[in-house]
Amino acid sequence: MLEFGEALVRLLADAHPVGETEAVPTWAAAGRVLATGLSSAIDVPPLDNTSMDGYAVRCADVPAGGAKLVVAQRIPAGSVGHTLAPGTAARIFTGAPLPAGADAVVMQELCALDGDVVTVNHVPQAGEWIRRRGEDIAAGNEVLAAGTRLTAAHVGVAASVGAAQLEVFRRLRVALFSTGDELAMPGEPLKPGGIYNSNRYTLRALLEGLGCVVDDLGIVPDTREATRAALRAAAAGNDLILTSGGVSVGEEDHVKPSVEAEGSLDLWKIAIKPGKPLAFGSVRRPAGEGAAALIGLPGNPVSSFVTFLMLVRPFILKTQGAAVFAPQAQILCADFDYKGDPRREFLRARMNEMGGLELFANQSSGVLTSCTWADGLIENPPRQAIKRGDSVRFLSFSELL
């Protein structure tokens, strides 16, 4: 069996980033991958400004508490005051530019206003409550690098430098289908021996969460002819074909021979739990238009979920042009004992009130409720027993989903 790291390296070696890009409005760019780095043409903030409601003063005018100053001007946000004369103060509001001559702001709670005279009951230090021009972003600096997968914070930064649109890689087009005569769709009656197709829903949601355009081909009957026809339809116009089920070598597992007939395939047994069987290859497009990549996931719902997160997700991120595709792990304390397994395991766990990790009692690959109970996955090396109090590597679903 392939070790997990080797399988990931081999997958990523064949993950070729899409070349096409498009300009999208900045407000619509969250979840996309930036194709061209963004530099700022302005300083942010553009002027020295106050971070508090209060009074702009000259420190030399307030040598001791109780100094009285004439309030000579009022500066709301969006306005620009005039030079602050000695012996005067400016009523100023959060975000407003500091008037020339002022070198500190005293918050309003430390002042008392009587008519047009303010008593300053605090001795300010130069720079107090002042946000300096360019302290966030200096003009000319790159603020977002190419390959960044954009979050709400990233699009906010882009907006703060005046970028109305961003150049991003086009969305990845992914065809999705499941195999299995036993599968039924929610809302349909279950026949004897039937099960509802949870993988279709799980995988579609995961793909859409990564910003993919999903071509959902539904459930494919367990025949060689139907599987080959589905593969041909999926290859036309899509970058990746993702399947679940049918990747073993039983008589009713038709994905392997069908892909071999329509393209090329490696069938891997990966030393992970849950998981193990994974198909990786390509399917020819019609008329010599290249090939679509194919990844076939196991049919057990937790195996499908975990192998997607740990193997398909980084493949998709790299193909989308992302510069970073490995999740950030946390090192946390195990509040349980566990005997370990010969394979690398991804254990469903969640954080308790003390900051330690608890393990879901049933780690079977068929218990999908373990993935709703859990906060993430513990990546446990092969043959590694865990004792209460040990440090473990935790991959939070907030990183993976």
C-alpha positions in Angstrom: 0.0 0.0 0.0 1.1 3.6 -0.7 1.9 5.7 2.3 -0.3 8.8 2.6 2.6 11.2 1.9 3.6 9.4 -1.2 0.1 9.3 -2.5 -0.3 13.1 -1.9 3.0 13.9 -3.7 1.9 11.8 -6.7 -1.5 13.5 -6.9 0.0 17.0 -6.6 2.6 16.2 -9.3 -0.3 15.8 -11.8 -2.3 18.8 -10.5 -1.7 21.3 -13.3 -3.1 24.8 -12.6 -5.7 26.2 -15.0 -4.2 29.0 -17.1 -7.4 31.0 -17.8 -8.2 34.0 -15.7 -11.0 36.5 -15.5 -11.7 39.8 -13.8 -14.4 39.8 -11.2 -15.9 42.5 -9.0 -14.0 42.6 -5.7 -17.2 42.0 -3.8 -17.7 38.7 -5.7 -14.1 37.5 -5.3 -14.3 35.7 -2.0 -13.4 32.0 -2.4 -11.6 32.6 -5.7 -7.8 32.3 -6.2 -6.0 35.5 -7.1 -4.1 35.3 -10.5 -2.3 38.6 -10.4 -0.8 40.2 -7.3 -2.3 43.4 -6.0 -0.2 46.4 -5.1 -1.6 49.6 -3.5 -1.4 53.0 -5.2 -2.2 54.8 -2.0 -1.3 54.9 1.7 -3.8 53.4 4.1 -4.8 55.4 6.0 -4.2 58.2 3.6 -3.7 60.8 6.3 -2.9 60.8 10.0 -6.2 60.3 11.8 -7.8 59.8 15.2 -8.8 56.4 16.5 -11.0 57.9 19.2 -13.7 60.5 19.6 -12.1 63.3 21.6 -10.0 66.5 21.3 -7.0 67.0 19.1 -4.4 69.0 21.0 -0.8 70.2 21.0 1.0 68.4 23.8 2.8 71.6 24.7 -0.5 73.2 25.6 -1.3 70.5 28.2 1.7 70.3 30.5 -0.5 69.3 33.4 -4.0 68.0 34.0 -6.7 70.6 34.1 -5.5 72.7 31.2 -8.2 74.8 29.6 -8.3 75.2 25.8 -10.6 77.0 23.4 -12.4 74.6 21.1 -11.7 76.4 17.8 -12.9 73.8 15.3 -15.0 70.6 14.8 -13.7 67.8 12.6 -16.0 64.9 11.8 -14.9 61.9 9.7 -14.7 62.9 6.0 -13.8 66.5 6.8 -10.4 68.2 6.9 -9.7 70.8 9.5 -7.3 73.8 9.5 -4.0 74.3 11.3 -4.5 74.0 15.1 -3.4 77.3 16.7 -1.5 77.3 20.0 -3.9 77.3 23.0 -6.8 75.7 21.1 -8.2 72.3 20.6 -10.2 70.6 17.9 -13.3 68.5 18.6 -12.6 65.4 16.5 -14.3 62.2 15.8 -13.0 58.7 15.0 -11.5 58.4 11.6 -11.2 62.2 11.0 -7.9 63.5 9.8 -5.7 65.1 12.4 -5.3 68.9 11.9 -1.9 70.2 11.2 -0.1 71.3 14.4 -1.9 68.7 16.6 0.3 65.9 17.9 -2.1 64.0 20.2 -5.8 63.2 20.8 -7.3 63.1 24.3 -10.4 60.8 24.5 -13.6 62.7 25.3 -14.1 60.8 28.6 -11.0 62.5 30.0 -12.2 66.0 29.1 -15.0 68.3 30.3 -16.6 70.8 27.9 -18.1 74.1 29.1 -19.3 76.2 26.2 -16.4 76.6 23.9 -13.8 75.8 26.5 -12.6 72.2 27.2 -10.8 71.2 30.3 -8.3 68.5 29.6 -7.9 66.2 32.6 -5.1 64.1 31.2 -1.5 64.8 30.1 -1.2 63.4 26.6 1.9 61.8 25.1 2.9 62.7 21.5 1.1 60.3 19.1 -1.6 59.2 21.6 -4.7 57.8 19.8 -3.3 58.8 16.4 -3.2 56.3 13.5 -0.4 57.4 11.2 -0.6 57.7 7.4 0.4 54.5 5.8 0.7 52.5 9.0 -1.6 49.8 7.6 -0.5 49.9 3.9 2.2 52.0 2.3 1.8 53.1 -1.3 3.6 50.7 -3.7 3.6 47.7 -1.4 2.0 44.4 -2.5 -1.0 43.7 -0.4 -2.2 40.4 -1.9 0.1 37.9 -3.6 -0.8 35.8 -6.6 -2.1 32.4 -5.6 -3.9 33.7 -2.5 -7.3 32.0 -2.0 -9.3 35.0 -1.1 -11.3 35.3 2.1 -13.6 38.1 3.4 -10.6 39.8 5.0 -8.6 39.7 1.7 -11.4 41.3 -0.3 -11.8 43.9 2.4 -8.1 44.7 2.0 -8.5 44.9 -1.7 -11.4 47.3 -1.3 -9.4 49.4 1.2 -6.8 50.3 -1.5 -9.5 51.1 -4.0 -9.5 47.9 -6.2 -12.9 47.6 -7.8 -12.1 44.3 -9.5 -9.5 41.5 -9.1 -8.0 39.1 -11.6 -8.7 35.5 -10.6 -8.3 32.1 -12.0 -11.4 30.7 -13.6 -13.4 28.3 -11.6 -12.6 24.6 -11.8 -15.2 22.6 -13.6 -15.8 19.2 -11.8 -18.1 16.4 -13.0 -19.6 14.3 -10.1 -21.3 11.0 -10.2 -21.9 8.0 -7.9 -22.2 4.4 -8.9 -24.4 1.8 -7.3 -27.8 0.2 -8.0 -28.4 0.3 -4.2 -28.5 4.1 -4.2 -31.6 6.1 -3.9 -32.2 9.9 -3.7 -33.7 11.5 -0.6 -37.5 11.8 -1.2 -37.6 8.4 -3.1 -38.8 5.2 -1.3 -36.1 2.8 -0.4 -36.2 -0.6 -2.1 -35.1 -3.7 -0.2 -31.3 -3.4 0.2 -31.3 0.2 -0.8 -29.5 3.2 0.9 -29.8 6.9 0.4 -27.0 8.6 -1.5 -25.3 10.7 1.1 -22.0 11.0 -0.8 -23.6 12.9 -3.6 -24.7 15.6 -1.2 -21.5 15.6 0.8 -19.1 15.8 -2.2 -21.2 18.4 -4.0 -21.2 20.6 -0.9 -17.4 20.1 -0.5 -16.8 21.0 -4.2 -19.0 24.1 -4.1 -17.3 25.1 -0.8 -14.0 25.2 -2.8 -15.5 27.4 -5.5 -15.9 24.6 -8.1 -18.6 24.6 -10.8 -20.2 21.2 -10.3 -21.7 19.2 -13.2 -23.8 16.7 -11.3 -24.4 13.6 -13.3 -26.3 11.8 -10.5 -26.3 8.1 -10.0 -24.8 5.8 -12.6 -26.2 2.2 -12.8 -23.8 -0.6 -12.0 -23.0 -1.6 -15.6 -19.9 -1.3 -17.7 -21.8 0.5 -20.5 -23.4 3.0 -18.3 -20.2 3.8 -16.5 -18.3 4.3 -19.8 -21.0 6.6 -21.1 -21.0 8.6 -17.9 -17.2 9.0 -18.1 -17.4 10.3 -21.7 -20.1 12.8 -20.8 -18.1 13.9 -17.8 -14.9 14.4 -19.7 -16.5 16.8 -22.2 -16.0 20.3 -20.8 -14.8 19.4 -17.3 -11.4 19.6 -15.7 -11.9 16.9 -13.1 -14.2 13.9 -12.8 -15.0 12.8 -9.2 -16.7 9.6 -8.5 -17.6 7.7 -5.3 -18.0 3.9 -5.1 -17.0 1.2 -7.6 -13.2 1.7 -7.2 -12.5 -1.7 -5.8 -11.9 -4.9 -7.9 -15.2 -6.8 -7.3 -17.5 -8.0 -10.1 -19.8 -5.0 -9.6 -17.0 -2.4 -9.4 -17.0 -1.0 -13.0 -15.1 2.3 -12.6 -11.6 0.7 -13.0 -12.2 -1.2 -16.3 -14.3 1.7 -17.6 -11.7 4.3 -17.0 -9.0 2.0 -18.5 -11.1 1.7 -21.6 -11.7 5.5 -21.9 -8.3 6.7 -20.7 -5.8 5.6 -18.1 -6.0 4.6 -14.5 -3.9 3.8 -11.4 -5.8 2.1 -8.7 -4.1 2.8 -5.4 -4.4 1.2 -2.0 -3.4 3.9 0.4 -2.3 3.1 3.9 -4.9 5.3 5.6 -7.9 4.7 7.8 -10.6 5.4 6.9 -10.1 5.2 3.2 -7.6 2.9 1.3 -9.0 2.4 -2.2 -8.5 5.4 -4.5 -8.5 5.6 -8.3 -6.5 8.3 -10.1 -6.2 8.7 -13.8 -7.6 10.6 -16.8 -10.4 10.2 -19.3 -10.0 11.3 -22.9 -12.1 14.2 -24.2 -13.7 13.8 -27.6 -11.9 14.9 -30.8 -8.5 14.9 -29.3 -9.2 17.8 -26.9 -6.9 16.5 -24.2 -8.1 14.6 -21.1 -10.0 15.3 -17.8 -8.3 14.2 -14.6 -10.3 11.5 -12.6 -10.3 10.7 -8.9 -12.4 7.8 -7.7 -13.2 7.8 -4.0 -14.4 4.9 -1.9 -18.1 4.5 -1.3 -18.2 4.4 2.5 -19.4 7.8 3.5 -16.7 8.7 6.1 -14.0 7.2 3.8 -15.2 9.4 0.9 -15.4 12.5 3.2 -11.9 12.0 4.7 -10.1 11.1 1.4 -11.7 14.2 -0.2 -10.4 16.5 2.6 -6.9 15.0 2.7 -6.2 14.2 -0.9 -8.8 15.7 -3.3 -8.9 19.1 -1.6 -5.2 19.8 -2.1 -5.4 18.6 -5.7 -8.2 21.0 -6.4 -6.5 23.9 -4.7 -3.3 23.5 -6.7 -5.3 23.1 -9.9 -7.2 26.3 -9.0 -3.8 28.1 -8.8 -3.6 28.3 -5.0 -0.1 28.8 -3.6 -1.0 27.1 -0.3 -2.9 23.8 -0.2 -1.8 22.1 3.0 -4.1 22.7 6.0 -2.6 24.3 9.1 -2.4 21.8 12.0 -2.8 22.5 15.7 -0.9 20.5 18.4 -3.4 19.7 21.1 -3.7 17.5 24.1 -5.5 14.1 23.9 -8.0 13.4 26.6 -8.3 9.8 25.8 -6.4 6.5 25.3 -6.2 4.9 21.9 -4.3 1.8 20.8 -3.4 2.9 17.2 -3.5 1.1 13.9 -0.9 -0.1 11.3 -2.2 2.5 8.9 -2.1 6.3 9.2 -5.5 7.3 10.8 -7.7 10.3 10.6 -9.7 10.2 13.8 -12.9 12.2 14.3 -12.5 14.3 17.4 -13.7 17.5 19.0 -12.4 20.0 21.5 -13.8 20.0 25.0 -14.2 22.9 27.4 -10.6 22.4 28.8 -9.1 22.7 25.3 -8.3 19.0 25.1 -9.6 16.6 22.4 -12.2 13.9 22.9 -12.6 11.0 20.5 -15.8 9.9 18.9 -16.6 6.4 20.3 -17.3 4.7 16.9 -14.6 5.4 14.3 -16.2 3.1 11.7 -16.1 4.4 8.1 -19.9 4.0 7.8 -20.8 6.3 10.8 -21.2 9.7 9.1 -22.6 11.3 12.2 -19.1 11.2 13.6 -18.3 14.0 11.1 -21.1 16.2 12.4 -20.1 15.6 16.1 -16.4 16.3 15.4 -14.6 19.6 15.2 -11.9 18.0 13.0 -9.5 15.1 12.5 -6.6 13.8 14.5 -3.8 12.7 12.1 -2.2 9.8 13.9 0.9 8.1 12.4 1.0 4.4 11.8 1.3 2.1 14.8 1.1 5.1 17.2 -0.7 4.5 20.4 -2.2 7.6 22.1 -2.2 8.0 25.8 -4.2 10.6 27.7 -2.1 13.7 28.0 -0.1 13.1 24.7 0.2 15.9 22.2 -1.5 15.1 18.9 -1.8 16.7 15.5 -5.3 18.1 14.9 -6.7 19.4 11.6 -9.7 21.6 12.3 -12.7 21.4 10.0 -12.5 25.2 10.0 -9.3 24.8 8.1 -10.6 22.0 5.8 -14.1 23.0 5.0 
